[in-house]
Amino acid sequence: MAEEAEGRGDLPPTPGSEQQAPHFLQDVIFHGKFKLLKALTPQESSLCQHGLFFLDGQRRVDYVLSYPSKKPSSGRSGRPATHLLTENAVARSLRRGPQSRERHIPQHQGQRAKEPSGVDVELGCPAETLNGHEDQKILRREEFEGKLRDMGLELEKDEETKISGVSFVKIHAPWNILCREAELMKLKMPTKKVYEVKQLRGVVEKISSLVSKVVEPLHPQVEEHQPKNIKHLSHTFSREKQHLFDLSDKDYFFDSKTRSSIVFEILKRTKCKAKYSMGITSLLGHGVYTAAYPLHDGDINEENAVPNDRKLLYEEWANYGVFYKYQPIGLVRKYFGEKIGLYFAWLGLYTQMLIPASLVGVIVFLYGCATVNDNIPSMEICNTMNNITMCPLCDRVCSYWELSSACATARASHLFDNPATVFFSIFMALWAAMFMEHWKRRQMRLNYEWDLTGFEDEEEALKDHPRAEYELRVMQKSTSKDQKAQHKIKKLTCQDRLPAYMTNLVMMLLMIGVTFAIVFGVILYRISTKAALYMSANPVTRSNAQLTVKTTAAIINLVVILILDEVYGAVARWLTVLEVPKTDKSFEERLIFKTFILKFVNAFTPIIYIAFFRGRLVGRPGSYLYVFESYRMEECAHGGCLMELCIQLSITMLGKQLIQNNLFEIGVPKLKKLIRYIRSKQGAFQEEERQKKLQRYETDHFLEPFAGLTPEYMEMIIQFGFVTLFVASFPLAPLFALLNNIIEIRLDAKKFVTELRRPVAARAKDIGIWYNLLRGVANVAVIINAFVISFTSDFIPRMVYQYMYSPDGSMHGFVNNTLSYFNVSHFQQGKEPMDPLYLGHPVQMCRYKDYRDPPWSTTPYEISKEFWAVLAVRLAFVIVFQNVVMLMSDIVDWLIPDIPKDISLQIHKEKILLVDLFLKEEQGKAGNLERRSCVEGKENWSSSNNNKHSSSTAAQPRSGLHTNSTNSL
């Protein structure tokens, strides 16, 4: 009777009754009955010891939840051994029964808290130390886990862990639950039907075969890169059509990433009765659970480790020794999901496309190096015989200087300011358009290979599923005092979000203002530092003042950019949380947009100032523009601001890539991992001993949580801006980006494989809003490069002089044409240089770079006609350049189809085969129904005949009897 009551959940289990089984057999309770499982094989025992399976060695761990436990961790032998059935949450739940679980939890916990030792047996902490907050967390955990069991998941607790203060709940999804959720999530799975993929024919086939043989050593040694001539026809999974799918091996029909994503969907939508509890996201936010994550497949460092996808990725992908090979994108998608697979596919294609851009950029740079000695303006500047005396660069402390002293700057400027840079700007605009088109084709090919065609239509309903925070806000509004008498509220209105929108607007403007203020502060630093260095008695310091100020200011800008990037990322997330977006997709897009705006302004504001504003708000000698009435606005060197723009751009770009993208990505995860080890009091163990003792879920607990792909995409988008926006001033930018990305791919790969917890696989058919941002940056790049060529470089003034003002059609006399005269007696009082002599001779006239009339003209120091001619040509060039390049980009977009022809044919073929498959199935069903009806008809006919025959034979004796009786009468 006791066993019967225990099976019903009316009575607790008999003490000691669960410790009868031998240690090599595992007993699991199903609905109150013991089910004896088979003894574990050596391989199952190995997997079980590594924590990838339940203790029975057969049920795979699909997801893990961790929660704080105050009991002291003394190892697995720290207290008397307890059988699995005592600790197994599944067994306890099934013994209690679903109906008695909720009413039994408080009583059960109250009874356990009254143990003689005063220690809670389940929690392992003194009963008197449990405050109301911790009790509430325990109740919410028990309730949530009960809901998970009601949903069909199987749970197993591990409270005797090697990690002090942390316990784990292992979750397994049975086959029927996987089928149910796969149907709800509309997962596409391969069917039994296979078809031959159409191969190339003729000359194209021979060329493709030759190319494949050449690049064969560049492919990783994984099965995904082997050519496949056949492909399984995929269809949305349905339990009614299971006969269409190959279910010969149900354990591996759903791979590990699919199983974990299914469990995560259940965790997200499972709600508790507790107030404002909206699934695992809410529980993690309130500290009920500390972490939730799927497990990695296995170890990567052990030589005798079981072969797994993680180890293969580590060897063939997350390894600097294979930097020259292609990425195993198929295996990355298989292990991490489509969303991460698309990111690395995009990054790989972007890196490949940087190769031709780098080659052309290097050629342009070498052309500048080869022609520097033939550049007439540079030769005129360096010619000491011209004896051109320039006006002071600052008030009082600066003296007159010789134009020939700017020879080095002028020669260096020619490396980046030559006719080839115009061609390179046009080339990079077309390169960006081709990159976009190439990615759309690559993306479509991946959609076909990964069975994502039609994904958007199938997922439309699932994408609208509201976030937990949104539902929480709606519930809070519905239960407010003002709304009790009204109908139930189902959504948030614009009026509800108006305070958040206003906060967003004000904070965004404030952050942009902070960026402008810091740039202005760096300007003041340059002005004051330059004046201080010119006051130095050391001639070396005075001669190198310009270079010192430029370099140190660029470094200061870099440090500020790195700091503000982190601040702006946190501010953007906070502002997005205030808006309470309804769906995860909306939240991600709003966060990305805010982060991009702030980081883009932060990175490019100093560069835009140097390119378009520095040297143009100066004034002229005798009438300079001052800031705070004491700081004279800085002007460009005679070689132009292009050289300073190049210095600022190179330091910012290289610094961000080296420090932020590489050192931070390597150092920060390792530092956080070290802190977790120290906090968990595991630092005393050696690394080898720790890895041997810890289970898989314990080892993954120390890894850094996956924070999304936004930081990865963001740094690449900003780099794309450096490559395209100011490429006219820095042709080597694609080369530096290429070198960085070769390291970045392997660095990100190693981070995902070894430093991060395994992300939940997310399906996606494209890169989302990032493509729109790339397209926007590419379009803005055309305009900015047009203005850089027109207004920052001397390309337009040289062309105007050569074809309009040069007496012989050459560049001779160009430098003298761009310099205006100033009478030193016209200096303002107190602004003239302290030393009126230059080289021992008094100076009467000095020169400055501008188009103004000389002091002896009728309109002294007024803007000359040449200035307006140059300005008109500059504006005309911007308009022509922009429209021509945009037109060429549109032609490239039109010529290259978005979908490759072979992929389009294969998709069409799949649709036809799928229709045929269903027609055959319907015909088969109709034939079965017809045969069944025929059989039933025959059975009915035969049964009716049998009835007639039996009735006739039964009537015959009666008639005979009647005849006999008649005759007898």
Beta strands, then each sheet from edge to edge (+ up, - down):
strand 1: 27-30
strand 2: 33-36
strand 3: 63-68
strand 4: 154-158
strand 5: 166-172
strand 6: 188-196
strand 7: 230-236
strand 8: 291-293
strand 9: 389-390
strand 10: 401-402
strand 11: 619-620
strand 12: 623-624
strand 13: 626-627
strand 14: 631-632
strand 15: 819-823
strand 16: 837-838
strand 17: 841-842
strand 18: 845-849
sheet 1: 1+ 2-
sheet 2: 4+ 5- 3+ 8-
sheet 3: 6+ 7-
sheet 4: 9+ 10-
sheet 5: 11+ 12-
sheet 6: 13+ 14-
sheet 7: 15+ 18-
sheet 8: 16+ 17-
end
